[in-house]
Amino acid sequence: MNAALDVEKLVPAWQALRSAAPISHIESELDYEQITAFLNNLLDVVRDDAGHPLYSLVSVVGDLVEAYEIDHEPICD
């Protein structure tokens, strides 16, 4: 699929999303706490309803959280 990138539409859409939800790469424990709280709120609404309009957002946010947890998991000897 060759989707054209429309930056004129993408930038304001991204800014609007960021003002409504703390979605970005997790850089700190504070970011982690904020995004996990957001994920938990999403899960309270969406639950396991694959037909819910925010279902894919749960998946994306969950992937961000999982990646952070994998990178920051304590190494056990």
PQR file with spaces between the fields and no chain letter, atoms N, CA, C, O and H, PARSE charges and radii, in Angstrom:
ATOM       1  N    MET     1       0.844   -1.180    0.000 -0.4000 1.5000
ATOM       2  CA   MET     1       0.000    0.000    0.000 -0.0000 2.0000
ATOM       3  C    MET     1       0.883    1.234    0.000  0.5500 1.7000
ATOM       4  O    MET     1       1.796    1.349    0.818 -0.5500 1.4000
ATOM       5  N    ASN     2       0.622    2.135   -0.891 -0.4000 1.5000
ATOM       6  CA   ASN     2       1.368    3.373   -1.004 -0.0000 2.0000
ATOM       7  C    ASN     2       0.488    4.542   -0.582  0.5500 1.7000
ATOM       8  O    ASN     2      -0.075    5.237   -1.427 -0.5500 1.4000
ATOM       9  H    ASN     2      -0.120    2.041   -1.555  0.4000 1.0000
ATOM      10  N    ALA     3       0.371    4.755    0.702 -0.4000 1.5000
ATOM      11  CA   ALA     3      -0.447    5.863    1.194 -0.0000 2.0000
ATOM      12  C    ALA     3       0.378    7.135    1.163  0.5500 1.7000
ATOM      13  O    ALA     3       1.494    7.179    1.680 -0.5500 1.4000
ATOM      14  H    ALA     3       0.828    4.190    1.389  0.4000 1.0000
ATOM      15  N    ALA     4      -0.177    8.160    0.556 -0.4000 1.5000
ATOM      16  CA   ALA     4       0.511    9.446    0.510 -0.0000 2.0000
ATOM      17  C    ALA     4       0.464   10.082    1.898  0.5500 1.7000
ATOM      18  O    ALA     4      -0.550   10.005    2.591 -0.5500 1.4000
ATOM      19  H    ALA     4      -1.083    8.124    0.135  0.4000 1.0000
ATOM      20  N    LEU     5       1.542   10.696    2.284 -0.4000 1.5000
ATOM      21  CA   LEU     5       1.633   11.354    3.574 -0.0000 2.0000
ATOM      22  C    LEU     5       1.187   12.802    3.408  0.5500 1.7000
ATOM      23  O    LEU     5       1.854   13.590    2.737 -0.5500 1.4000
ATOM      24  H    LEU     5       2.366   10.758    1.720  0.4000 1.0000
ATOM      25  N    ASP     6       0.071   13.145    4.012 -0.4000 1.5000
ATOM      26  CA   ASP     6      -0.457   14.504    3.949 -0.0000 2.0000
ATOM      27  C    ASP     6      -0.107   15.213    5.255  0.5500 1.7000
ATOM      28  O    ASP     6      -0.880   15.196    6.212 -0.5500 1.4000
ATOM      29  H    ASP     6      -0.471   12.506    4.557  0.4000 1.0000
ATOM      30  N    VAL     7       1.067   15.832    5.277 -0.4000 1.5000
ATOM      31  CA   VAL     7       1.559   16.483    6.485 -0.0000 2.0000
ATOM      32  C    VAL     7       0.638   17.618    6.920  0.5500 1.7000
ATOM      33  O    VAL     7       0.494   17.877    8.115 -0.5500 1.4000
ATOM      34  H    VAL     7       1.695   15.845    4.499  0.4000 1.0000
ATOM      35  N    GLU     8       0.025   18.285    5.975 -0.4000 1.5000
ATOM      36  CA   GLU     8      -0.884   19.391    6.299 -0.0000 2.0000
ATOM      37  C    GLU     8      -2.058   18.914    7.162  0.5500 1.7000
ATOM      38  O    GLU     8      -2.559   19.672    7.993 -0.5500 1.4000
ATOM      39  H    GLU     8       0.142   18.075    5.004  0.4000 1.0000
ATOM      40  N    LYS     9      -2.493   17.683    6.976 -0.4000 1.5000
ATOM      41  CA   LYS     9      -3.575   17.120    7.788 -0.0000 2.0000
ATOM      42  C    LYS     9      -3.030   16.373    9.004  0.5500 1.7000
ATOM      43  O    LYS     9      -3.649   16.360   10.068 -0.5500 1.4000
ATOM      44  H    LYS     9      -2.085   17.067    6.301  0.4000 1.0000
ATOM      45  N    LEU    10      -1.870   15.757    8.831 -0.4000 1.5000
ATOM      46  CA   LEU    10      -1.317   14.911    9.888 -0.0000 2.0000
ATOM      47  C    LEU    10      -0.879   15.709   11.110  0.5500 1.7000
ATOM      48  O    LEU    10      -1.159   15.303   12.238 -0.5500 1.4000
ATOM      49  H    LEU    10      -1.367   15.767    7.967  0.4000 1.0000
ATOM      50  N    VAL    11      -0.206   16.819   10.913 -0.4000 1.5000
ATOM      51  CA   VAL    11       0.298   17.601   12.046 -0.0000 2.0000
ATOM      52  C    VAL    11      -0.837   18.059   12.960  0.5500 1.7000
ATOM      53  O    VAL    11      -0.762   17.812   14.163 -0.5500 1.4000
ATOM      54  H    VAL    11       0.021   17.148    9.996  0.4000 1.0000
ATOM      55  N    PRO    12      -1.877   18.708   12.454 -0.5600 1.5000
ATOM      56  CA   PRO    12      -2.955   19.116   13.383  0.2800 2.0000
ATOM      57  C    PRO    12      -3.697   17.923   13.991  0.5500 1.7000
ATOM      58  O    PRO    12      -4.162   18.003   15.128 -0.5500 1.4000
ATOM      59  N    ALA    13      -3.812   16.837   13.260 -0.4000 1.5000
ATOM      60  CA   ALA    13      -4.475   15.644   13.814 -0.0000 2.0000
ATOM      61  C    ALA    13      -3.651   15.072   14.961  0.5500 1.7000
ATOM      62  O    ALA    13      -4.202   14.705   15.999 -0.5500 1.4000
ATOM      63  H    ALA    13      -3.435   16.771   12.336  0.4000 1.0000
ATOM      64  N    TRP    14      -2.329   14.995   14.781 -0.4000 1.5000
ATOM      65  CA   TRP    14      -1.431   14.491   15.835 -0.0000 2.0000
ATOM      66  C    TRP    14      -1.478   15.417   17.052  0.5500 1.7000
ATOM      67  O    TRP    14      -1.541   14.944   18.187 -0.5500 1.4000
ATOM      68  H    TRP    14      -1.881   15.293   13.938  0.4000 1.0000
ATOM      69  N    GLN    15      -1.449   16.725   16.824 -0.4000 1.5000
ATOM      70  CA   GLN    15      -1.505   17.678   17.929 -0.0000 2.0000
ATOM      71  C    GLN    15      -2.832   17.567   18.683  0.5500 1.7000
ATOM      72  O    GLN    15      -2.858   17.654   19.911 -0.5500 1.4000
ATOM      73  H    GLN    15      -1.399   17.110   15.902  0.4000 1.0000
ATOM      74  N    ALA    16      -3.915   17.377   17.962 -0.4000 1.5000
ATOM      75  CA   ALA    16      -5.221   17.217   18.614 -0.0000 2.0000
ATOM      76  C    ALA    16      -5.258   15.933   19.445  0.5500 1.7000
ATOM      77  O    ALA    16      -5.769   15.927   20.565 -0.5500 1.4000
ATOM      78  H    ALA    16      -3.893   17.306   16.965  0.4000 1.0000
ATOM      79  N    LEU    17      -4.720   14.859   18.893 -0.4000 1.5000
ATOM      80  CA   LEU    17      -4.683   13.592   19.631 -0.0000 2.0000
ATOM      81  C    LEU    17      -3.831   13.732   20.882  0.5500 1.7000
ATOM      82  O    LEU    17      -4.230   13.286   21.958 -0.5500 1.4000
ATOM      83  H    LEU    17      -4.305   14.864   17.983  0.4000 1.0000
ATOM      84  N    ARG    18      -2.655   14.349   20.750 -0.4000 1.5000
ATOM      85  CA   ARG    18      -1.766   14.526   21.908 -0.0000 2.0000
ATOM      86  C    ARG    18      -2.390   15.398   22.986  0.5500 1.7000
ATOM      87  O    ARG    18      -2.090   15.224   24.167 -0.5500 1.4000
ATOM      88  H    ARG    18      -2.331   14.711   19.876  0.4000 1.0000
ATOM      89  N    SER    19      -3.265   16.344   22.598 -0.4000 1.5000
ATOM      90  CA   SER    19      -3.912   17.173   23.612 -0.0000 2.0000
ATOM      91  C    SER    19      -5.015   16.386   24.338  0.5500 1.7000
ATOM      92  O    SER    19      -5.398   16.734   25.455 -0.5500 1.4000
ATOM      93  H    SER    19      -3.509   16.485   21.639  0.4000 1.0000
ATOM      94  N    ALA    20      -5.516   15.335   23.703 -0.4000 1.5000
ATOM      95  CA   ALA    20      -6.582   14.529   24.304 -0.0000 2.0000
ATOM      96  C    ALA    20      -6.062   13.290   25.021  0.5500 1.7000
ATOM      97  O    ALA    20      -6.745   12.748   25.890 -0.5500 1.4000
ATOM      98  H    ALA    20      -5.205   15.052   22.796  0.4000 1.0000
ATOM      99  N    ALA    21      -4.869   12.837   24.670 -0.4000 1.5000
ATOM     100  CA   ALA    21      -4.344   11.581   25.218 -0.0000 2.0000
ATOM     101  C    ALA    21      -2.822   11.636   25.297  0.5500 1.7000
ATOM     102  O    ALA    21      -2.177   12.190   24.407 -0.5500 1.4000
ATOM     103  H    ALA    21      -4.314   13.277   23.964  0.4000 1.0000
ATOM     104  N    PRO    22      -2.239   11.063   26.359 -0.5600 1.5000
ATOM     105  CA   PRO    22      -0.779   11.106   26.532  0.2800 2.0000
ATOM     106  C    PRO    22      -0.077   10.038   25.700  0.5500 1.7000
ATOM     107  O    PRO    22       0.542    9.126   26.248 -0.5500 1.4000
ATOM     108  N    ILE    23      -0.171   10.150   24.398 -0.4000 1.5000
ATOM     109  CA   ILE    23       0.398    9.121   23.526 -0.0000 2.0000
ATOM     110  C    ILE    23       1.712    9.611   22.929  0.5500 1.7000
ATOM     111  O    ILE    23       1.742   10.557   22.142 -0.5500 1.4000
ATOM     112  H    ILE    23      -0.673   10.891   23.953  0.4000 1.0000
ATOM     113  N    SER    24       2.785    8.953   23.317 -0.4000 1.5000
ATOM     114  CA   SER    24       4.105    9.225   22.761 -0.0000 2.0000
ATOM     115  C    SER    24       5.052    8.146   23.276  0.5500 1.7000
ATOM     116  O    SER    24       4.676    7.298   24.085 -0.5500 1.4000
ATOM     117  H    SER    24       2.760    8.185   23.957  0.4000 1.0000
ATOM     118  N    HIS    25       6.273    8.199   22.792 -0.4000 1.5000
ATOM     119  CA   HIS    25       7.299    7.279   23.282 -0.0000 2.0000
ATOM     120  C    HIS    25       7.482    7.542   24.774  0.5500 1.7000
ATOM     121  O    HIS    25       7.523    8.697   25.198 -0.5500 1.4000
ATOM     122  H    HIS    25       6.578    8.888   22.134  0.4000 1.0000
ATOM     123  N    ILE    26       7.590    6.500   25.559 -0.4000 1.5000
ATOM     124  CA   ILE    26       7.714    6.638   27.012 -0.0000 2.0000
ATOM     125  C    ILE    26       9.186    6.864   27.346  0.5500 1.7000
ATOM     126  O    ILE    26      10.027    5.999   27.103 -0.5500 1.4000
ATOM     127  H    ILE    26       7.556    5.561   25.215  0.4000 1.0000
ATOM     128  N    GLU    27       9.486    8.031   27.903 -0.4000 1.5000
ATOM     129  CA   GLU    27      10.864    8.426   28.196 -0.0000 2.0000
ATOM     130  C    GLU    27      11.225    8.353   29.676  0.5500 1.7000
ATOM     131  O    GLU    27      12.405    8.348   30.026 -0.5500 1.4000
ATOM     132  H    GLU    27       8.802    8.734   28.100  0.4000 1.0000
ATOM     133  N    SER    28      10.214    8.296   30.550 -0.4000 1.5000
ATOM     134  CA   SER    28      10.494    8.364   31.985 -0.0000 2.0000
ATOM     135  C    SER    28       9.443    7.580   32.764  0.5500 1.7000
ATOM     136  O    SER    28       8.439    7.127   32.213 -0.5500 1.4000
ATOM     137  H    SER    28       9.255    8.301   30.266  0.4000 1.0000
ATOM     138  N    GLU    29       9.702    7.434   34.051 -0.4000 1.5000
ATOM     139  CA   GLU    29       8.730    6.774   34.929 -0.0000 2.0000
ATOM     140  C    GLU    29       7.427    7.565   34.982  0.5500 1.7000
ATOM     141  O    GLU    29       6.345    6.981   35.043 -0.5500 1.4000
ATOM     142  H    GLU    29      10.518    7.802   34.498  0.4000 1.0000
ATOM     143  N    LEU    30       7.530    8.897   34.959 -0.4000 1.5000
ATOM     144  CA   LEU    30       6.328    9.722   34.964 -0.0000 2.0000
ATOM     145  C    LEU    30       5.509    9.491   33.697  0.5500 1.7000
ATOM     146  O    LEU    30       4.288    9.357   33.768 -0.5500 1.4000
ATOM     147  H    LEU    30       8.409    9.371   34.910  0.4000 1.0000
ATOM     148  N    ASP    31       6.169    9.444   32.535 -0.4000 1.5000
ATOM     149  CA   ASP    31       5.473    9.124   31.287 -0.0000 2.0000
ATOM     150  C    ASP    31       4.788    7.767   31.398  0.5500 1.7000
ATOM     151  O    ASP    31       3.638    7.602   30.991 -0.5500 1.4000
ATOM     152  H    ASP    31       7.162    9.553   32.478  0.4000 1.0000
ATOM     153  N    TYR    32       5.515    6.798   31.957 -0.4000 1.5000
ATOM     154  CA   TYR    32       4.993    5.435   32.118 -0.0000 2.0000
ATOM     155  C    TYR    32       3.748    5.432   32.997  0.5500 1.7000
ATOM     156  O    TYR    32       2.750    4.793   32.663 -0.5500 1.4000
ATOM     157  H    TYR    32       6.449    6.932   32.288  0.4000 1.0000
ATOM     158  N    GLU    33       3.806    6.141   34.117 -0.4000 1.5000
ATOM     159  CA   GLU    33       2.665    6.205   35.021 -0.0000 2.0000
ATOM     160  C    GLU    33       1.453    6.844   34.345  0.5500 1.7000
ATOM     161  O    GLU    33       0.325    6.377   34.504 -0.5500 1.4000
ATOM     162  H    GLU    33       4.617    6.659   34.388  0.4000 1.0000
ATOM     163  N    GLN    34       1.694    7.911   33.594 -0.4000 1.5000
ATOM     164  CA   GLN    34       0.602    8.603   32.910 -0.0000 2.0000
ATOM     165  C    GLN    34      -0.036    7.726   31.844  0.5500 1.7000
ATOM     166  O    GLN    34      -1.260    7.660   31.739 -0.5500 1.4000
ATOM     167  H    GLN    34       2.610    8.291   33.465  0.4000 1.0000
ATOM     168  N    ILE    35       0.797    7.048   31.047 -0.4000 1.5000
ATOM     169  CA   ILE    35       0.233    6.261   29.952 -0.0000 2.0000
ATOM     170  C    ILE    35      -0.421    4.977   30.459  0.5500 1.7000
ATOM     171  O    ILE    35      -1.394    4.511   29.867 -0.5500 1.4000
ATOM     172  H    ILE    35       1.792    7.102   31.132  0.4000 1.0000
ATOM     173  N    THR    36       0.098    4.397   31.548 -0.4000 1.5000
ATOM     174  CA   THR    36      -0.571    3.209   32.088 -0.0000 2.0000
ATOM     175  C    THR    36      -1.912    3.586   32.713  0.5500 1.7000
ATOM     176  O    THR    36      -2.870    2.817   32.629 -0.5500 1.4000
ATOM     177  H    THR    36       0.889    4.776   32.029  0.4000 1.0000
ATOM     178  N    ALA    37      -1.989    4.760   33.339 -0.4000 1.5000
ATOM     179  CA   ALA    37      -3.282    5.230   33.869 -0.0000 2.0000
ATOM     180  C    ALA    37      -4.261    5.452   32.718  0.5500 1.7000
ATOM     181  O    ALA    37      -5.438    5.105   32.821 -0.5500 1.4000
ATOM     182  H    ALA    37      -1.211    5.384   33.408  0.4000 1.0000
ATOM     183  N    PHE    38      -3.772    6.029   31.626 -0.4000 1.5000
ATOM     184  CA   PHE    38      -4.601    6.237   30.439 -0.0000 2.0000
ATOM     185  C    PHE    38      -5.072    4.899   29.876  0.5500 1.7000
ATOM     186  O    PHE    38      -6.244    4.743   29.533 -0.5500 1.4000
ATOM     187  H    PHE    38      -2.816    6.311   31.542  0.4000 1.0000
ATOM     188  N    LEU    39      -4.154    3.930   29.780 -0.4000 1.5000
ATOM     189  CA   LEU    39      -4.508    2.602   29.282 -0.0000 2.0000
ATOM     190  C    LEU    39      -5.570    1.955   30.161  0.5500 1.7000
ATOM     191  O    LEU    39      -6.528    1.374   29.652 -0.5500 1.4000
ATOM     192  H    LEU    39      -3.201    4.057   30.058  0.4000 1.0000
ATOM     193  N    ASN    40      -5.407    2.051   31.461 -0.4000 1.5000
ATOM     194  CA   ASN    40      -6.407    1.472   32.371 -0.0000 2.0000
ATOM     195  C    ASN    40      -7.768    2.125   32.194  0.5500 1.7000
ATOM     196  O    ASN    40      -8.792    1.444   32.246 -0.5500 1.4000
ATOM     197  H    ASN    40      -4.628    2.523   31.874  0.4000 1.0000
ATOM     198  N    ASN    41      -7.791    3.449   31.985 -0.4000 1.5000
ATOM     199  CA   ASN    41      -9.062    4.139   31.727 -0.0000 2.0000
ATOM     200  C    ASN    41      -9.680    3.658   30.421  0.5500 1.7000
ATOM     201  O    ASN    41     -10.887    3.429   30.346 -0.5500 1.4000
ATOM     202  H    ASN    41      -6.959    4.002   31.944  0.4000 1.0000
ATOM     203  N    LEU    42      -8.849    3.507   29.392 -0.4000 1.5000
ATOM     204  CA   LEU    42      -9.344    2.984   28.115 -0.0000 2.0000
ATOM     205  C    LEU    42      -9.936    1.591   28.292  0.5500 1.7000
ATOM     206  O    LEU    42     -11.015    1.299   27.776 -0.5500 1.4000
ATOM     207  H    LEU    42      -7.869    3.694   29.452  0.4000 1.0000
ATOM     208  N    LEU    43      -9.230    0.736   29.021 -0.4000 1.5000
ATOM     209  CA   LEU    43      -9.691   -0.639   29.234 -0.0000 2.0000
ATOM     210  C    LEU    43     -11.011   -0.680   29.997  0.5500 1.7000
ATOM     211  O    LEU    43     -11.843   -1.556   29.759 -0.5500 1.4000
ATOM     212  H    LEU    43      -8.354    0.973   29.440  0.4000 1.0000
ATOM     213  N    ASP    44     -11.203    0.272   30.917 -0.4000 1.5000
ATOM     214  CA   ASP    44     -12.473    0.346   31.645 -0.0000 2.0000
ATOM     215  C    ASP    44     -13.640    0.609   30.694  0.5500 1.7000
ATOM     216  O    ASP    44     -14.754    0.138   30.922 -0.5500 1.4000
ATOM     217  H    ASP    44     -10.527    0.984   31.110  0.4000 1.0000
ATOM     218  N    VAL    45     -13.375    1.359   29.635 -0.4000 1.5000
ATOM     219  CA   VAL    45     -14.419    1.713   28.667 -0.0000 2.0000
ATOM     220  C    VAL    45     -14.559    0.645   27.585  0.5500 1.7000
ATOM     221  O    VAL    45     -15.666    0.194   27.290 -0.5500 1.4000
ATOM     222  H    VAL    45     -12.470    1.742   29.449  0.4000 1.0000
ATOM     223  N    VAL    46     -13.441    0.245   26.999 -0.4000 1.5000
ATOM     224  CA   VAL    46     -13.449   -0.645   25.836 -0.0000 2.0000
ATOM     225  C    VAL    46     -13.649   -2.105   26.232  0.5500 1.7000
ATOM     226  O    VAL    46     -14.318   -2.864   25.532 -0.5500 1.4000
ATOM     227  H    VAL    46     -12.542    0.612   27.238  0.4000 1.0000
ATOM     228  N    ARG    47     -13.058   -2.485   27.366 -0.4000 1.5000
ATOM     229  CA   ARG    47     -13.063   -3.879   27.831 -0.0000 2.0000
ATOM     230  C    ARG    47     -12.492   -4.781   26.747  0.5500 1.7000
ATOM     231  O    ARG    47     -11.409   -4.498   26.235 -0.5500 1.4000
ATOM     232  H    ARG    47     -12.515   -1.868   27.935  0.4000 1.0000
ATOM     233  N    ASP    48     -13.173   -5.845   26.382 -0.4000 1.5000
ATOM     234  CA   ASP    48     -12.665   -6.743   25.327 -0.0000 2.0000
ATOM     235  C    ASP    48     -13.542   -6.682   24.081  0.5500 1.7000
ATOM     236  O    ASP    48     -13.633   -7.649   23.324 -0.5500 1.4000
ATOM     237  H    ASP    48     -14.053   -6.075   26.797  0.4000 1.0000
ATOM     238  N    ASP    49     -14.186   -5.529   23.878 -0.4000 1.5000
ATOM     239  CA   ASP    49     -15.086   -5.337   22.743 -0.0000 2.0000
ATOM     240  C    ASP    49     -14.290   -4.962   21.492  0.5500 1.7000
ATOM     241  O    ASP    49     -13.960   -3.794   21.284 -0.5500 1.4000
ATOM     242  H    ASP    49     -14.111   -4.744   24.493  0.4000 1.0000
ATOM     243  N    ALA    50     -13.989   -5.960   20.667 -0.4000 1.5000
ATOM     244  CA   ALA    50     -13.203   -5.731   19.452 -0.0000 2.0000
ATOM     245  C    ALA    50     -13.917   -4.817   18.469  0.5500 1.7000
ATOM     246  O    ALA    50     -13.283   -4.303   17.547 -0.5500 1.4000
ATOM     247  H    ALA    50     -14.258   -6.908   20.836  0.4000 1.0000
ATOM     248  N    GLY    51     -15.193   -4.603   18.634 -0.4000 1.5000
ATOM     249  CA   GLY    51     -15.944   -3.722   17.760 -0.0000 2.0000
ATOM     250  C    GLY    51     -15.973   -2.275   18.239  0.5500 1.7000
ATOM     251  O    GLY    51     -16.497   -1.400   17.550 -0.5500 1.4000
ATOM     252  H    GLY    51     -15.708   -5.021   19.383  0.4000 1.0000
ATOM     253  N    HIS    52     -15.414   -2.027   19.411 -0.4000 1.5000
ATOM     254  CA   HIS    52     -15.421   -0.665   19.959 -0.0000 2.0000
ATOM     255  C    HIS    52     -14.500    0.220   19.112  0.5500 1.7000
ATOM     256  O    HIS    52     -13.437   -0.229   18.686 -0.5500 1.4000
ATOM     257  H    HIS    52     -14.988   -2.738   19.970  0.4000 1.0000
ATOM     258  N    PRO    53     -14.898    1.468   18.867 -0.5600 1.5000
ATOM     259  CA   PRO    53     -14.085    2.348   18.028  0.2800 2.0000
ATOM     260  C    PRO    53     -12.692    2.641   18.590  0.5500 1.7000
ATOM     261  O    PRO    53     -11.796    3.024   17.838 -0.5500 1.4000
ATOM     262  N    LEU    54     -12.499    2.469   19.891 -0.4000 1.5000
ATOM     263  CA   LEU    54     -11.185    2.730   20.497 -0.0000 2.0000
ATOM     264  C    LEU    54     -10.370    1.457   20.720  0.5500 1.7000
ATOM     265  O    LEU    54      -9.310    1.505   21.345 -0.5500 1.4000
ATOM     266  H    LEU    54     -13.227    2.158   20.502  0.4000 1.0000
ATOM     267  N    TYR    55     -10.849    0.330   20.220 -0.4000 1.5000
ATOM     268  CA   TYR    55     -10.163   -0.945   20.437 -0.0000 2.0000
ATOM     269  C    TYR    55      -8.724   -0.919   19.908  0.5500 1.7000
ATOM     270  O    TYR    55      -7.813   -1.390   20.590 -0.5500 1.4000
ATOM     271  H    TYR    55     -11.710    0.291   19.713  0.4000 1.0000
ATOM     272  N    SER    56      -8.511   -0.388   18.732 -0.4000 1.5000
ATOM     273  CA   SER    56      -7.151   -0.367   18.185 -0.0000 2.0000
ATOM     274  C    SER    56      -6.262    0.608   18.954  0.5500 1.7000
ATOM     275  O    SER    56      -5.047    0.413   19.010 -0.5500 1.4000
ATOM     276  H    SER    56      -9.250   -0.005   18.178  0.4000 1.0000
ATOM     277  N    LEU    57      -6.846    1.658   19.549 -0.4000 1.5000
ATOM     278  CA   LEU    57      -6.062    2.563   20.388 -0.0000 2.0000
ATOM     279  C    LEU    57      -5.557    1.828   21.624  0.5500 1.7000
ATOM     280  O    LEU    57      -4.420    2.033   22.047 -0.5500 1.4000
ATOM     281  H    LEU    57      -7.833    1.816   19.503  0.4000 1.0000
ATOM     282  N    VAL    58      -6.393    0.976   22.204 -0.4000 1.5000
ATOM     283  CA   VAL    58      -5.957    0.153   23.341 -0.0000 2.0000
ATOM     284  C    VAL    58      -4.746   -0.676   22.933  0.5500 1.7000
ATOM     285  O    VAL    58      -3.785   -0.789   23.694 -0.5500 1.4000
ATOM     286  H    VAL    58      -7.317    0.810   21.861  0.4000 1.0000
ATOM     287  N    SER    59      -4.788   -1.246   21.756 -0.4000 1.5000
ATOM     288  CA   SER    59      -3.693   -2.071   21.268 -0.0000 2.0000
ATOM     289  C    SER    59      -2.405   -1.256   21.084  0.5500 1.7000
ATOM     290  O    SER    59      -1.326   -1.702   21.474 -0.5500 1.4000
ATOM     291  H    SER    59      -5.569   -1.153   21.139  0.4000 1.0000
ATOM     292  N    VAL    60      -2.520   -0.085   20.501 -0.4000 1.5000
ATOM     293  CA   VAL    60      -1.347    0.765   20.266 -0.0000 2.0000
ATOM     294  C    VAL    60      -0.738    1.212   21.592  0.5500 1.7000
ATOM     295  O    VAL    60       0.476    1.127   21.778 -0.5500 1.4000
ATOM     296  H    VAL    60      -3.396    0.277   20.184  0.4000 1.0000
ATOM     297  N    VAL    61      -1.562    1.680   22.498 -0.4000 1.5000
ATOM     298  CA   VAL    61      -1.068    2.129   23.804 -0.0000 2.0000
ATOM     299  C    VAL    61      -0.485    0.948   24.581  0.5500 1.7000
ATOM     300  O    VAL    61       0.548    1.084   25.238 -0.5500 1.4000
ATOM     301  H    VAL    61      -2.548    1.748   22.347  0.4000 1.0000
ATOM     302  N    GLY    62      -1.136   -0.193   24.509 -0.4000 1.5000
ATOM     303  CA   GLY    62      -0.604   -1.392   25.158 -0.0000 2.0000
ATOM     304  C    GLY    62       0.759   -1.776   24.616  0.5500 1.7000
ATOM     305  O    GLY    62       1.627   -2.205   25.376 -0.5500 1.4000
ATOM     306  H    GLY    62      -1.974   -0.304   23.976  0.4000 1.0000
ATOM     307  N    ASP    63       0.960   -1.629   23.314 -0.4000 1.5000
ATOM     308  CA   ASP    63       2.270   -1.917   22.711 -0.0000 2.0000
ATOM     309  C    ASP    63       3.344   -0.961   23.229  0.5500 1.7000
ATOM     310  O    ASP    63       4.474   -1.381   23.480 -0.5500 1.4000
ATOM     311  H    ASP    63       0.254   -1.281   22.697  0.4000 1.0000
ATOM     312  N    LEU    64       3.005    0.315   23.391 -0.4000 1.5000
ATOM     313  CA   LEU    64       3.961    1.284   23.941 -0.0000 2.0000
ATOM     314  C    LEU    64       4.360    0.905   25.367  0.5500 1.7000
ATOM     315  O    LEU    64       5.536    0.945   25.727 -0.5500 1.4000
ATOM     316  H    LEU    64       2.087    0.656   23.188  0.4000 1.0000
ATOM     317  N    VAL    65       3.363    0.538   26.169 -0.4000 1.5000
ATOM     318  CA   VAL    65       3.619    0.147   27.563 -0.0000 2.0000
ATOM     319  C    VAL    65       4.478   -1.116   27.605  0.5500 1.7000
ATOM     320  O    VAL    65       5.443   -1.191   28.366 -0.5500 1.4000
ATOM     321  H    VAL    65       2.407    0.506   25.877  0.4000 1.0000
ATOM     322  N    GLU    66       4.126   -2.096   26.793 -0.4000 1.5000
ATOM     323  CA   GLU    66       4.878   -3.346   26.773 -0.0000 2.0000
ATOM     324  C    GLU    66       6.334   -3.120   26.359  0.5500 1.7000
ATOM     325  O    GLU    66       7.242   -3.697   26.957 -0.5500 1.4000
ATOM     326  H    GLU    66       3.342   -2.034   26.176  0.4000 1.0000
ATOM     327  N    ALA    67       6.558   -2.300   25.359 -0.4000 1.5000
ATOM     328  CA   ALA    67       7.930   -2.018   24.909 -0.0000 2.0000
ATOM     329  C    ALA    67       8.736   -1.360   26.025  0.5500 1.7000
ATOM     330  O    ALA    67       9.904   -1.694   26.227 -0.5500 1.4000
ATOM     331  H    ALA    67       5.820   -1.831   24.874  0.4000 1.0000
ATOM     332  N    TYR    68       8.124   -0.434   26.743 -0.4000 1.5000
ATOM     333  CA   TYR    68       8.817    0.221   27.852 -0.0000 2.0000
ATOM     334  C    TYR    68       9.142   -0.792   28.949  0.5500 1.7000
ATOM     335  O    TYR    68      10.252   -0.800   29.480 -0.5500 1.4000
ATOM     336  H    TYR    68       7.176   -0.163   26.578  0.4000 1.0000
ATOM     337  N    GLU    69       8.183   -1.637   29.284 -0.4000 1.5000
ATOM     338  CA   GLU    69       8.394   -2.621   30.340 -0.0000 2.0000
ATOM     339  C    GLU    69       9.494   -3.607   29.962  0.5500 1.7000
ATOM     340  O    GLU    69      10.294   -3.989   30.816 -0.5500 1.4000
ATOM     341  H    GLU    69       7.281   -1.630   28.852  0.4000 1.0000
ATOM     342  N    ILE    70       9.550   -4.019   28.720 -0.4000 1.5000
ATOM     343  CA   ILE    70      10.609   -4.937   28.274 -0.0000 2.0000
ATOM     344  C    ILE    70      11.971   -4.269   28.389  0.5500 1.7000
ATOM     345  O    ILE    70      12.931   -4.881   28.856 -0.5500 1.4000
ATOM     346  H    ILE    70       8.901   -3.708   28.026  0.4000 1.0000
ATOM     347  N    ASP    71      12.053   -3.008   27.962 -0.4000 1.5000
ATOM     348  CA   ASP    71      13.329   -2.283   28.011 -0.0000 2.0000
ATOM     349  C    ASP    71      13.774   -1.929   29.422  0.5500 1.7000
ATOM     350  O    ASP    71      14.964   -1.732   29.665 -0.5500 1.4000
ATOM     351  H    ASP    71      11.273   -2.510   27.583  0.4000 1.0000
ATOM     352  N    HIS    72      12.835   -1.846   30.348 -0.4000 1.5000
ATOM     353  CA   HIS    72      13.166   -1.396   31.710 -0.0000 2.0000
ATOM     354  C    HIS    72      12.959   -2.470   32.771  0.5500 1.7000
ATOM     355  O    HIS    72      12.939   -2.174   33.966 -0.5500 1.4000
ATOM     356  H    HIS    72      11.868   -2.005   30.151  0.4000 1.0000
ATOM     357  N    GLU    73      12.806   -3.695   32.340 -0.4000 1.5000
ATOM     358  CA   GLU    73      12.670   -4.800   33.289 -0.0000 2.0000
ATOM     359  C    GLU    73      14.014   -5.049   33.952  0.5500 1.7000
ATOM     360  O    GLU    73      15.039   -5.118   33.274 -0.5500 1.4000
ATOM     361  H    GLU    73      12.822   -3.936   31.369  0.4000 1.0000
ATOM     362  N    PRO    74      14.016   -5.184   35.267 -0.5600 1.5000
ATOM     363  CA   PRO    74      15.286   -5.444   35.951  0.2800 2.0000
ATOM     364  C    PRO    74      15.910   -6.759   35.467  0.5500 1.7000
ATOM     365  O    PRO    74      15.215   -7.753   35.253 -0.5500 1.4000
ATOM     366  N    ILE    75      17.211   -6.740   35.303 -0.4000 1.5000
ATOM     367  CA   ILE    75      17.927   -7.950   34.863 -0.0000 2.0000
ATOM     368  C    ILE    75      18.229   -8.785   36.099  0.5500 1.7000
ATOM     369  O    ILE    75      18.874   -8.318   37.038 -0.5500 1.4000
ATOM     370  H    ILE    75      17.776   -5.933   35.477  0.4000 1.0000
ATOM     371  N    CYS    76      17.753  -10.028   36.083 -0.4000 1.5000
ATOM     372  CA   CYS    76      17.983  -10.943   37.207 -0.0000 2.0000
ATOM     373  C    CYS    76      19.156  -11.861   36.860  0.5500 1.7000
ATOM     374  O    CYS    76      19.285  -12.328   35.728 -0.5500 1.4000
ATOM     375  H    CYS    76      17.229  -10.407   35.320  0.4000 1.0000
ATOM     376  N    ASP    77      19.997  -12.103   37.846 -0.4000 1.5000
ATOM     377  CA   ASP    77      21.152  -13.004   37.634 -0.0000 2.0000
ATOM     378  C    ASP    77      20.745  -14.439   37.757  0.5500 1.7000
ATOM     379  O    ASP    77      21.580  -15.332   37.611 -0.5500 1.4000
ATOM     380  H    ASP    77      19.892  -11.723   38.766  0.4000 1.0000
